[in-house]
Amino acid sequence: MGKPLIHRSAMPGLGLSMGITLTMLSTVVLLPIGALFLQGASYGLDNIWATVNRERVWAALLLSFRLSLLAALFNLVFGVLLAWVLVRYRFPGRRVMDAAVDLPFALPTAVAGIALTALYAPNGAFGALAAEIGWKIAYTQWGILIALVFVGLPFVTRTVQPVVEEIEREVEEVSATLGASRIYTLRHVVLPMLMPAALTGFALALARAVGEYGSVIFIAGNIPLVTEIAPLLIVIQLEEFNHDSAAAIGIAMLLISFAMLLAINLIQVWSRRRIGDV
């Protein structure tokens, strides 16, 4: 009898894989977060609360998370639609549009901020048109929202696009054959399959928008209590060598972000279970 075939995995063993994974995770993620909490622990909970519990800080936190959530929701809808169009339809310029989706990934955030400001400033191409109807975009919260939409859109589109490619047209045809309308097929057949990937893209877009700095500061105006974002407050504290206050604001942002991402993950688990039940 011949020797049994040994199926070797292309990946290294569990011990080596786990060691490399934990080392990289600790270096890139856990150590910086641990250092932040260590700085906060040395500062004290009372001092952290006193730093965060100020009108200017709350206004910046509310502005950052509110506009980030609105931008992520917009990208969730438009990003899924864009991914569907790029996969399902063939039209002139499709490849150019597909390549343009990745521009926010490749473009430095400061360059993006300068470009958006030039376009939406009162003397810019789009800003001048908006000024004619009495609408100001740059140096307002609208400008911040546009910048956050710009940097977050690729996360949703690129996350959903492979899932759209895997959905066979026969699934929709079978639904239509059984008498289902387009709206019913969209709600009960297509969207449940896209939901996990769409929520993942939504979470990535939200996380990117919350911490965005470079593309926002140029178009925001940075007016305290009006258009000042939380990351800018942290930079201001660091420039003043007030590292404890910067760490306190950073911890507040981290805790709020963790709560929001945890809620999104719970929704993802629920959507996967619903798909499995169906």
N, C-alpha and C positions, 0 to 999 in steps of 0.2 A: 504493500500500500504506500502511496506517495505521501509526502508530508502535507499536512493541511495548509492551505493558503493563509498567509498572515496579511490582514488588511491594515496597512499602516496609514495613519492619518497624516495629512499634509502639515497640520499644525503640531507644534511640540506638545509634550505631555502636560497633564493638568498642573503639576507643581510649577514647571517653568512658565507656562502661560499665566497662571495665577500670580506668580511673583512679578512678572513683567507688567501685568495689568495693574496690580496694586501699587507698584512703584511709580508708574506713570500717573495713575490717578492721584496718588498722594502728592507728587511733585507739582502737578498742574492745577489740581482742584483743592484737595484737602488742606495742604500746608498754607496756601494763601488765606483760605477761610479761617483756618485755625489761628493764624497770626492776627487776623482782624478781630476775632473774638478775644484773643489774649490781650490785645491792645484795649479792647473795651472793658475787659475784666479789671485791668489795672486802673482804668478810669473810674469805674464804679457805676452801679446801676442808677443811683440817684443823679450823678452827673450826666449820664447818658440821657436820662429822661429830661433833665433840665435843658440839655442841648437841643433835643428833638422837639420838646414841647414849647416851641416858639412859633409865632405867626408866620414868619418868613420861611421857616423850615417846613411847616405843614402845608403852606401854599405851594412850595416847590415840589414836595412829595405828591400832593394831590394832582398838580399839573402833569407831572411826569407819568404817573400811573394812569390817570384818566385819559390823556392823549395817546399813551401807548396802547391802552385797551381799545380805544376807538380805531387807531391805525391797524391793529391786529385784526379786529373784526372786519374792517374794510378789506384788508388783504385776504382774509379767509374767503370772502365771497368772490372778490375779483380774481384772486390767485387761482381758485378752483376753476372758475370760468376760463381763465387764460390757459390753464393746463389742458382743459378739455378741447379748446379751440386748436391749440398747437398739435395735439395728438390726433384728433378726429378729422380735421379738415386740411385740405391742400389748397393753397392760394399763393399768388405772387408775393414774395417778401416774407414768407413764413420762416425760412431759415434765418433771415436777418432779425426778425422779431424774437425767435427762439434764442439767438445769441445775445440779443439786447437784454434779456431777462437777467443775465449774469453780470451785467455792468455794475450794479451796486456791490457785488462781491469784489470786483477787481479795482474799482475806483476808490482812491483814498477818501476817507470821510471828509477831510477838510476841503478837498477839491470839489466833492459833491455839494458841500455847504456853500462854497463860493459860487458854484454854477447855479444852484437853486436861488440864491440871493440875487444874482444877476438877472435871472429870468422873472422873478416875482417881486422885485423891488418896484417902487412906483414909476421908475424910468425904464424898467425892463420890458421885454416883449410881452409877457403875460400880465405883469403888474400894471402896465400902462392901460391895457384893455380893461382890467378890473377897476382901475381908478376912474375910468370914464363912467362907470355905473355906481361910483361911490363905495367901492369895496377894496379894502386894503388887505393884502396877503402877507407880505414880508413884514417882519418885526411885530407880528401878532401871533396868537395861538394857531391861526390857520396855517401860517408858515411852518410852525413846528409840526403840525399834523402832516403836512405834505412831505416834509423831510423824513418823518418816521414811516410813512407809507412807502416812500422811495427805498429806504434801506431794508424794509421787511418783506416786500413783495416776493423776492426770489425764494425765500424760505418756504412759503406755502406752495408756490408753483412747482419748484423742483421736488418737493416732497410728494405732491399729489400726482405729478406727471407719470412716474412709473406705474402707479396703481391704475391710472386711466388706460395705459397701454395694455394692461393685463385683462381688462374687462372686455370680453368678446361681444361683438355686435349681436351675436345670436341670442344673448341674454335679453337684450331689449326687444329683439324680434319675437321671441317667445312670449314675452309679456304683452306685446301688441297683438299677437295672434290670439291670446286668451281674452282679448277684449279690453285690456287696460288702456287708459288714456295716457298721454305723454306726461301729464302732471303726476298721475299715480305711479307710473314707471319711474319717474325721477325721484319721487319721495320714498317709495317703498322698495325699489330695486337698486338704483344707481347710488343714491346718497348713502344708504347704509354701508355699501362697500367702500365708499370714499371717506367716510367719517373718521375712522382711526388715523389715516394718513393726514387728513385735513386738520384734525386737532393737533397732531404732532407739529405740522407746519405752523399752525396758529400759536402754539407754545413757543416755538423757536422765534417767530416774528415778534411776539410779545417780549420775550427775554432780550432780544436785540434792541428793541425800541426803548425799553426801560433804561438800559445802560448807555444809550447812544449819546454822544457828546459832540464829535467833530462836525457832523453835518447839521447840527441844530444851532450851535452858538452863533453862527454867522447870520442866520435867518430869523432868530428868535427875538433879537433886540435886548434880551437879558435884563428886563426891567423887574426889580424885586416885587413880589406879590402879584405880578401880572404875567410875565413871560420868562421867568427864571426857573430853570429845570434843576432837579436835585443833583445830578452829576456836576453841574457848574458850581453849586454850593460846596461840594466836596473839594473841587479844585481850588476854590477861593480859600477855604480853610487850610489847605496844604500850602498854598502860596504865602499864607500868613504864619506858616510853621505851627499851626494849631492842629497837630496830628490827632489829638484826642477827640476833638469835635468832628474832624473828618471821619474818624473811625465810628463815632456814634451815629452819624448820618448814614454811613455805609452799612452799619448793622441794621438800622431801621429799614433801609432799602432791601437788604438781603432777606429779612424776615417777611416783609410784605411780598416779595417776589416768590419766596418759597411757598407761602400760603396760596398764592395764585396758581403756581405750577402744580401744587399738590391737588388743588381742585380740578385742574384740567386733566391730570392723570387719572383721577377718580372717574371723571366723565368718560375718558378713553376706555377704562376697564368696563364701565357700564355699557358702552356702545359695542365693545367686542363681545360681551356676554349676550347682548341682544341679538347680534348677528349670528352667534352660535346657536341660540334658541330657535332662530328662524330657519 
